Amino acid sequence: MSNKFNANALNDYSRSYARRIAADFYQQHTTISGSQILSLTPINQINLLVIGTLSTKWQADAEKFRSPYFDFTHADVEEALQHFMNVVSQHISVRREHLEPLLADAVRRTIILIFDPRAYFDELLRNQPEFTLTADSLRQISRFTKINQFISAHLTQRMNGKPFIYVNQAIGYLDEAFAQKAHEIEHYDKFVSIFSEKVPMDVSALLRSHVPDSIPPGPSRSFFDMATESAVPPAPLVAPGVDTSGVDTSNTEPAQSAVSPVPTEPANAPAPSESTTVMPETPKEQPLSAADTTAATTSAATTAATTSSGGPMFLGGDSGPEPVAPISQPSQLQTGGISQPSVSQTNDTLNVGGTDEDELITLNDILRGKTPATTESVAETFTHAPIETVGRSISLNQKFRFINQLFSGNTAAYNQAVAELDTLNNYGQALDLIQYRYASQYSWDMNSDEVNELIDILKRRFA
């Protein structure tokens, strides 16, 4: 179904139109013949689609005649069977309860062909069996498609006498046809008036509305005006003569007030009394390095344990050993099999083992569990080992996910794909089959986990 339509409105209108046409005809008839179907509605495309559906159903029924007990390839049998089909086709007789559903479907497809021909042909191509467009199928499409006929003609030209092409190739040719001959698309206005003669057609209700409910207001300023403005707001201006701390600075030099360092004291200011405490300006904190931070922490701990005499005291009252500088203490990091690393003060890296200067692992790497390259585990070796068949290497969990995510829940399609992949000779053929057939047929996301897992299995299969 094309996203251009309101699905419920489209189905309701198609059934209403088919009901009206069938009611008008069957008031005076019990059945309808093939020639009467060709003139049943004023829109010839609807009549042709009904005939095309009957032809497809008749060919499918004729295949049921074939039996394994008889030679249907014999010339006499083929001639007799063809004669029989031709004779029966001249005696079409359809009752209303059988025709009305076919007519409603033909009306729906015709409306899609008129309003969205790209979606109509795309759906028609994707529904081809084995995801392959044969010359016979294209010939059948051309016979029963008269609106926007240039599309099927372009496909026939691009097929260039080949017995078949893959559907993804046909879709590419379809895009070419619309790009080169878009001016030949028939406008829907004339068809709307013909439809409305039987059942009024409301195009606004039939098609999805693309007008937003509310239109957002436009920007109040131009982008070019805002682009030249600085992203950092300017510093607040200080009134001359008054510092931010409230101290009078009118006697200071202009350069000093602009920089606003430490406020200066006026010459005639009174001396501070005992109750007045003048707080010195706190110096700006400087960032500490990692070594300075560690040293400061150790120094603070040592000071807290020191008596008035200056020596560190322990529980027994005696002095302990002299503290060791933090930089000379050995690292206590254990990284699972890595020997004690030596610390480098210049780039904060650890030389694992202390022998190879090229393999330096940072402290963050060790905390995250990064270790030097090790041998492949048993599980990884088993995962990358070659396999004999695709089907047996797929776990039960993978099978359910592949069926649901890659084959739209169709178990038969999954089994057929696995069997076909096992018959191929190399990885290139398998990858082409996935990209040009299954990925296009089922609209796969080639970056999904399921597709990547399937490709990994194929790599092992053809390793």
C-alpha positions in Angstrom: 0.0 0.0 0.0 1.3 3.4 -0.9 1.8 5.8 2.0 0.2 8.5 -0.1 -3.3 7.2 0.7 -5.6 7.0 3.7 -6.0 3.2 3.6 -9.4 3.1 5.2 -10.8 5.7 2.8 -9.3 4.0 -0.2 -10.7 0.6 0.7 -14.1 2.1 1.5 -14.3 4.0 -1.8 -13.2 0.9 -3.8 -15.9 -1.3 -2.3 -18.6 1.4 -2.7 -17.7 1.9 -6.3 -17.7 -1.9 -7.0 -21.0 -2.3 -5.2 -22.6 0.5 -7.3 -21.3 -0.9 -10.6 -22.3 -4.5 -9.7 -25.8 -3.4 -8.6 -26.4 -1.5 -11.8 -25.3 -4.5 -14.0 -26.8 -7.4 -12.1 -30.3 -5.8 -11.9 -30.9 -7.2 -15.4 -28.3 -10.1 -15.6 -27.5 -13.2 -13.6 -23.9 -13.6 -14.8 -21.4 -11.5 -16.8 -19.3 -12.6 -19.8 -15.8 -11.6 -20.8 -17.0 -9.1 -23.4 -19.4 -7.5 -20.9 -16.5 -7.1 -18.4 -14.5 -5.2 -21.0 -17.3 -2.5 -21.0 -18.4 -2.8 -17.4 -17.1 0.6 -16.1 -16.3 3.8 -17.9 -12.7 3.5 -16.9 -11.1 0.9 -19.2 -8.2 0.2 -16.8 -10.5 -1.2 -14.2 -12.0 -3.6 -16.8 -8.6 -4.8 -18.0 -7.4 -5.5 -14.4 -10.5 -7.7 -13.8 -9.8 -9.6 -17.1 -6.1 -9.9 -16.1 -7.0 -11.4 -12.7 -9.3 -13.9 -14.4 -6.5 -14.9 -16.8 -4.1 -15.4 -13.9 -6.5 -17.6 -12.0 -7.4 -19.6 -15.1 -3.7 -20.4 -15.8 -3.3 -21.4 -12.2 -6.3 -23.8 -12.5 -5.0 -25.2 -15.7 -1.7 -26.2 -14.0 -3.8 -28.5 -11.8 -4.6 -30.7 -14.8 -1.0 -31.8 -15.0 -0.4 -35.2 -13.5 2.8 -37.2 -12.9 1.1 -40.2 -14.5 0.8 -38.7 -17.9 3.1 -37.0 -20.4 2.0 -33.5 -20.7 5.0 -32.5 -22.7 3.8 -34.6 -25.7 2.9 -32.4 -28.7 -0.6 -33.8 -29.0 -1.3 -33.2 -25.3 0.0 -29.7 -25.4 -2.1 -28.8 -28.4 -5.2 -30.3 -27.0 -4.7 -28.6 -23.7 -4.2 -25.2 -25.3 -7.3 -25.7 -27.5 -9.3 -26.6 -24.4 -8.1 -23.4 -22.6 -8.9 -21.3 -25.6 -12.4 -22.7 -25.8 -13.2 -22.3 -22.1 -11.9 -18.7 -22.1 -14.5 -17.8 -24.6 -17.2 -18.8 -22.2 -16.5 -16.6 -19.1 -19.5 -16.5 -16.8 -19.2 -14.8 -13.4 -21.8 -14.3 -10.8 -22.0 -11.1 -8.7 -20.7 -12.6 -5.4 -17.6 -13.7 -7.3 -17.1 -10.6 -9.4 -17.6 -7.9 -6.8 -14.4 -8.6 -4.8 -12.4 -8.8 -8.0 -13.9 -5.5 -9.1 -13.2 -3.8 -5.8 -9.5 -4.9 -6.0 -9.3 -3.6 -9.6 -10.7 -0.2 -8.5 -8.2 0.1 -5.7 -5.3 -0.8 -7.9 -6.4 1.7 -10.6 -6.7 4.5 -8.1 -3.1 3.8 -6.9 -1.9 3.7 -10.5 -3.5 7.0 -11.2 -2.4 8.9 -8.1 0.9 7.1 -7.3 2.2 5.2 -10.3 5.7 4.8 -8.7 4.2 2.9 -5.7 1.9 0.8 -8.0 4.7 -0.6 -10.2 7.1 -1.0 -7.2 4.5 -3.2 -5.4 3.8 -5.1 -8.6 7.5 -5.9 -9.1 8.2 -6.9 -5.5 5.3 -9.4 -5.7 6.9 -11.3 -8.5 7.6 -15.0 -7.6 11.2 -15.8 -6.8 11.9 -12.1 -6.8 12.5 -12.4 -10.6 10.8 -10.5 -13.4 10.4 -12.8 -16.4 9.7 -11.7 -20.0 6.3 -13.5 -19.8 5.3 -11.6 -16.7 6.4 -8.3 -18.1 4.4 -9.1 -21.3 1.3 -9.8 -19.1 1.8 -6.5 -17.2 2.0 -4.6 -20.5 -1.1 -6.2 -21.9 -3.3 -5.2 -19.0 -1.8 -1.8 -18.0 -2.9 1.1 -20.2 -2.6 4.1 -17.8 1.0 5.5 -17.8 1.9 2.8 -20.4 5.4 4.4 -20.9 6.6 2.7 -17.7 6.1 -0.9 -18.9 7.5 0.1 -22.3 10.7 1.3 -20.7 11.0 -1.9 -18.7 10.6 -3.9 -21.9 13.3 -1.9 -23.6 15.7 -2.2 -20.8 15.2 -5.9 -20.5 16.5 -6.1 -24.1 15.3 -9.6 -24.9 16.6 -11.3 -21.7 14.5 -14.1 -20.4 14.5 -12.6 -16.9 16.0 -9.9 -14.7 16.1 -9.6 -10.9 13.5 -7.4 -9.3 16.0 -5.0 -7.9 17.3 -4.4 -11.4 13.8 -3.8 -12.6 13.2 -1.3 -9.8 16.4 0.6 -11.0 14.9 0.7 -14.5 11.7 2.0 -13.0 13.5 4.9 -11.4 15.1 5.6 -14.8 11.6 5.8 -16.4 10.3 8.3 -13.9 13.5 10.4 -14.1 13.5 10.6 -17.9 9.8 10.6 -18.7 8.1 12.2 -15.7 6.3 14.6 -18.0 4.3 11.7 -19.5 2.6 10.8 -16.3 -1.2 11.2 -16.8 -2.9 13.7 -14.5 -5.6 12.4 -12.2 -8.1 15.2 -12.8 -9.9 13.6 -15.7 -10.2 10.3 -13.9 -11.7 12.0 -10.7 -14.5 13.4 -12.8 -15.2 9.9 -14.3 -15.2 8.2 -11.0 -17.5 10.9 -9.5 -20.2 10.1 -12.1 -20.9 6.9 -10.2 -19.7 7.6 -6.7 -18.4 11.1 -5.7 -14.7 11.1 -5.0 -13.3 13.3 -2.3 -9.6 13.6 -3.1 -8.8 15.4 0.2 -10.2 12.5 2.2 -8.6 9.8 -0.1 -5.1 11.2 0.1 -3.1 11.8 3.3 -2.8 15.5 4.2 0.7 16.9 4.2 -0.2 20.2 5.8 0.9 20.5 9.4 -1.7 21.2 12.1 0.1 24.4 13.3 2.7 26.4 11.5 5.6 27.2 13.9 6.6 31.0 14.0 9.6 32.0 12.1 12.8 33.2 13.8 12.6 36.7 15.2 16.1 37.6 14.0 18.2 36.9 10.9 20.9 34.2 11.2 23.4 36.5 9.6 22.8 39.1 12.4 23.4 36.4 15.1 26.3 34.8 13.3 28.5 37.8 13.8 27.8 38.1 17.6 30.3 36.7 20.0 29.2 33.5 21.8 30.9 34.6 25.1 29.0 37.4 26.9 31.1 40.5 27.6 32.4 41.1 31.2 30.1 43.4 33.3 31.2 47.0 33.3 32.3 48.6 36.7 31.2 52.2 37.4 34.2 54.5 37.7 35.2 55.3 41.3 33.5 52.2 42.9 35.1 48.8 43.1 33.0 45.6 43.2 34.0 45.2 46.8 32.5 48.6 47.7 35.9 50.4 48.2 36.4 53.9 46.7 39.0 53.8 43.9 38.6 57.3 42.5 42.2 58.1 43.3 43.7 55.2 41.5 45.3 55.2 38.1 43.1 54.5 35.0 45.1 51.4 34.1 44.6 50.0 37.6 40.8 50.5 37.6 40.6 48.8 34.2 42.5 45.7 35.4 40.8 45.8 38.9 43.6 44.1 40.9 43.7 44.5 44.7 41.7 47.5 45.9 43.9 50.3 47.1 43.4 52.0 50.5 42.8 55.8 50.5 45.5 58.0 51.9 43.3 59.5 54.7 41.6 56.3 55.7 41.6 55.6 59.4 43.8 52.9 60.9 41.9 49.7 61.5 40.7 49.2 65.0 41.0 46.1 67.1 37.4 45.1 66.2 38.0 45.6 62.6 39.7 42.8 60.8 41.2 43.3 57.4 41.1 40.2 55.4 43.9 39.8 52.9 42.9 38.9 49.4 42.9 35.1 48.8 45.4 34.2 46.1 44.0 32.5 43.0 44.2 28.7 43.3 46.6 27.1 40.9 45.8 23.6 39.5 47.9 20.9 41.1 49.5 18.1 39.3 48.9 14.5 40.2 52.3 14.2 42.0 51.6 17.4 44.0 48.2 16.2 45.0 49.6 12.9 46.3 52.4 14.7 48.1 50.0 17.1 49.7 47.7 14.3 50.9 50.7 12.4 52.4 51.9 15.6 54.1 48.5 16.3 55.6 48.3 12.8 57.0 51.8 13.1 58.5 51.0 16.4 60.1 47.9 15.1 61.8 49.9 12.4 63.5 52.7 14.6 64.6 53.1 15.8 68.2 54.1 19.2 69.4 57.7 18.1 69.3 57.5 17.4 65.6 57.9 13.6 65.5 55.2 11.3 64.3 53.6 9.3 67.1 52.0 5.8 66.9 49.9 3.8 69.4 52.9 2.7 71.3 54.1 6.2 71.7 57.3 5.7 69.8 58.2 7.2 66.5 57.6 5.2 63.3 59.7 4.9 60.2 60.3 7.9 58.0 57.6 8.3 55.3 58.5 7.2 51.9 58.0 9.6 49.0 54.9 8.8 47.0 56.8 8.7 43.7 59.1 5.9 44.8 56.3 3.7 46.2 55.6 0.6 44.0 52.2 0.5 42.2 49.6 -1.7 43.9 47.6 -2.2 40.7 47.0 -5.8 39.8 45.9 -6.4 36.2 45.6 -10.2 35.9 48.8 -11.6 34.8 50.7 -8.3 34.2 53.9 -7.9 36.2 54.5 -4.8 38.4 54.7 -1.9 36.0 57.1 1.0 36.3 55.6 4.5 36.5 56.7 7.2 34.0 56.3 10.7 35.3 56.4 12.4 31.9 53.4 10.9 30.0 51.6 9.0 32.8 52.0 5.7 31.0 53.0 2.3 32.3 55.7 0.2 30.7 54.3 -3.3 31.0 57.1 -5.7 32.1 59.6 -2.8 31.8 61.3 -4.3 28.8 59.5 -3.1 25.6 59.2 0.7 25.3 56.9 0.5 22.3 54.0 -1.2 24.1 53.0 1.4 26.6 49.6 1.1 28.3 48.1 4.1 30.0 46.8 4.0 33.5 43.2 4.3 32.2 43.8 1.3 29.9 44.9 -0.9 32.9 41.9 0.2 34.9 39.6 -0.7 32.0 41.2 -4.2 31.8 43.2 -3.6 28.6 46.1 -6.1 28.4 48.7 -6.9 25.8 47.6 -9.1 22.9 46.9 -12.6 24.0 46.3 -15.8 22.3 42.7 -16.4 20.9 40.4 -18.2 23.4 38.9 -21.6 22.7 35.4 -20.0 22.2 36.8 -17.6 19.6 38.6 -20.3 17.8 35.5 -22.4 17.7 33.4 -19.4 16.4 35.8 -18.7 13.5 36.3 -22.3 12.5 35.1 -23.3 9.0 31.7 -25.1 8.7 30.3 -27.5 6.2 26.7 -26.3 6.0 24.9 -23.0 6.7 21.9 -24.6 8.3 23.7 -26.7 10.9 25.8 -23.7 12.1 22.8 -21.6 12.9 21.8 -21.9 16.5 18.1 -22.2 17.5 18.0 -18.7 18.9 19.6 -17.3 15.7 17.1 -19.3 13.6 14.1 -17.7 15.3 15.6 -14.3 15.0 16.5 -14.8 11.3 13.0 -16.0 10.5 11.3 -13.1 12.4 13.7 -10.2 11.5 15.0 -11.2 8.0 12.2 -13.3 6.5 9.1 -11.6 8.0 8.2 -14.7 10.0 8.1 -17.0 6.9 9.7 -20.2 7.9 9.5 -21.7 4.4 11.3 -18.7 2.9 14.0 -19.1 5.5 14.5 -22.8 4.8 14.6 -22.2 1.1 17.2 -19.4 1.4 19.4 -21.6 3.6 19.2 -24.5 1.2 20.0 -22.3 -1.7 23.0 -20.7 0.0 24.5 -24.2 0.7 24.4 -25.0 -3.0 26.6 -22.1 -4.0 30.3 -22.5 -4.8 32.0 -19.5 -3.2 31.5 -16.5 -0.8 31.1 -14.0 -3.7 28.0 -15.9 -5.1 26.5 -16.0 -1.6 27.0 -12.3 -1.0 25.5 -11.5 -4.4 22.4 -13.6 -3.6 21.9 -11.8 -0.3 22.4 -8.3 -1.7 20.6 -8.6 -5.0 17.7 -10.8 -3.9 16.9 -11.3 -0.3 18.0 -7.9 1.0 15.9 -6.2 -1.7 13.0 -8.6 -1.4 12.6 -8.3 2.4 14.0 -4.8 2.8 16.9 -5.8 5.0 19.0 -3.3 6.9 22.5 -4.4 5.9 23.9 -2.9 9.2 21.6 -5.0 11.5 23.0 -7.6 13.8 21.1 -10.4 12.1 22.5 -9.6 8.7 26.1 -9.3 10.1 25.7 -12.7 11.9 24.5 -14.3 8.7 27.4 -12.9 6.7 29.8 -14.2 9.3 28.3 -17.6 8.9 28.8 -17.4 5.2 32.4 -16.4 5.6 33.0 -19.5 7.7 31.0 -21.7 5.2 33.2 -20.6 2.3 36.5 -20.1 4.1 
